[in-house]
Amino acid sequence: MRRTVIIIALIAFSVVSRGQRQLTVEADKSITPVASTMWGVFFEDINFGADGGLYAELVKNRSFEFPLPMMGWRENRVNYQKGRMLVINRAASSSNPRFARVTINQPEGNYSISNEGYRGIGIQKGAQYNFSIMARQESGNGMKLRIQLLNNAGKEIGNAYLDGFSKDWATYKISISSTDSAQRGKLNLIFEGAGVMDIDMVSLFPKDTWKQRPGGLRKDLVQKIADLKPGFIRFPGGCIVEGRDLTNRYQWKTTVGRVDERKLIMNRWNVEFPRKAAPDYYQSFGLGFFEYFQLAEDLGAEPLPILNCGMACQFNSGEVAAMDELQPYIEDALDLIEFANGPVTSRWGKLRSDMGHPAPFNMKLLGVGNEQWEPQYIERYRVFEKAILDVYPNIKIVSGAGPYAEGEYFNYAWKELKNSNAAFIDEHYYKPPSWFLNNAARYDNYERKGPKIFAGEYAAHVKGNPTDGEGMNCWESALAEAAFMTGLERNADIVQMCSYAPLLAHTDAWQWRPDLIWFDNLNSVATPNYYVQQLFSVNKGTDVVGISEAGKPIAGKDSLYASAVTDRNKKELIIKLVNTASTSQTAAIDLKGFQPDKKAGTVQLLYSSNPAAFNKLSALENLKPEVKSIMVNTKKLTYELPASSVTVITIPYKVLPVPHKKK
Ligand code: AHR
């Protein structure tokens, strides 16, 4: 965040000017605690979010398992007599049946194969790259492999040699330094010496991954997620959970254990939108459930896996498992809990331990189904709920209200799930900005005794089709989300988890927008929507306190939205004010039950006069919060809220507020 250290001397609550908004904060009255899970993230492998994104593998189709086994690869040969390549399928080996056989007849080293990566391979100047390959020399002796990093123009910008290949399969590794950068580079493998070499799992990772884990995650992207301080991570989606049909569903068991044994499947976003078809989109599961739990632990976030409930995507096939054949799906759920939490003596707990994490991950939440609807969901959900709670009564199960924020499916699901005493209901809203502005009071009069709310997928979708992918993440959308989020915060007694969706998008390979973070092969950019999420998340506080105007919640009257929390740990009062008007407004705030400390607080301000403004990967991030200092030493302050702005005022206090109000 930009930090401008401007000490604003106390602004006394002076003469009330016309148009001034008279607000009251009751800082000493805790309305409800804020759940530690309040603001989280939704991760899905959409827009090349995992393969080609967060998962830092740079080689596409590293094990030749794409249905077109040479996709991503290219042979560079003079003629087939000198060298050639054949993909061999060992049908008996179920998860990784294919490998490539390279036959070199003449030893000059002019036969090579190259990999194009995910819309190119990003190479940073001066960085180290870890190359590895499974190989065996089938015949001949002393073959060598020259490994080249090539830039966009095909010029070598890094190389290394591997030799000493044995006749049995083994993994060979070498590190390569790059002398230059490339946004769309390539990996080239030159085979030297005559003979036959078999290869598989050809891999290239930056050495500098998140926490320096070999075969790990892209550091800049994880850092951006970490900077949101998410209370939970929802994973693996999204519709990807469901699959286009049941065979295409996400099955967590195929995503754990040895990486080379994880069975690749087509990513459902490969074919979902013909206009944005991505024929090279597959799931390698290099980022699988173990890596997910590890990431959640790294970030101090609760894991929130969402599992298939025996139903494929109802927007696609709508295929369902027969009711008397649900058992394998239920076992998947029970076994996942064992994988996450079970003792190392249990089958799945042992696998977790063998993968390097003997301690349990302490998973507490589990989602059953994504965007399902009608009775076929409810009847399956109930079987899951009973089976899970019979064995694990402390797991909180997240159920879903379907894809829409209101209407027939929504109302039916709510009625049935409430009758089931569901712990959480997942509500989704992909709506225009006006919906967000008009629905800031959505939860003010919601059912208090029923299930808690998980606002599991939301984003304001503006009209238009901007050329830049990031263009849909414009200020108009972020401002509307901020206004709505004051309503989520005000109702934190029932709204206990919220996540913007989707999280990640590759500028050259997206299918869905808007998205929270955009990236290319080298860099990433935070959207204005990201900064809105961050302002709420890092300032979530511990207790909601009242903020009102004329005794009423501030939920859009004359374009003003507000919520307030205290943070008992930091001893701060935090006021969030969203002015959606195209002119500034002055808020005169009466701070009741509050004794300011004589320490500087902060004002974080995010605003733009241009609703279409957005942050572009190839340019400077223009839209990010400015931070100023503020001194408040009376119980009253006035503050001018710029047009179209989100303002977060943090004021240190002296006297602790009264304990949480009993619910
Ligand atoms: O976030 C993108 C998609 O939107 C999710 O996969 C799905 O749950 C929703 O329809």
Residues whose N, C-alpha, C, O or C-beta is under 5 A from the ligand:
A	BS01	AHR	G237 G238 C239 I240 E371 A501 P502
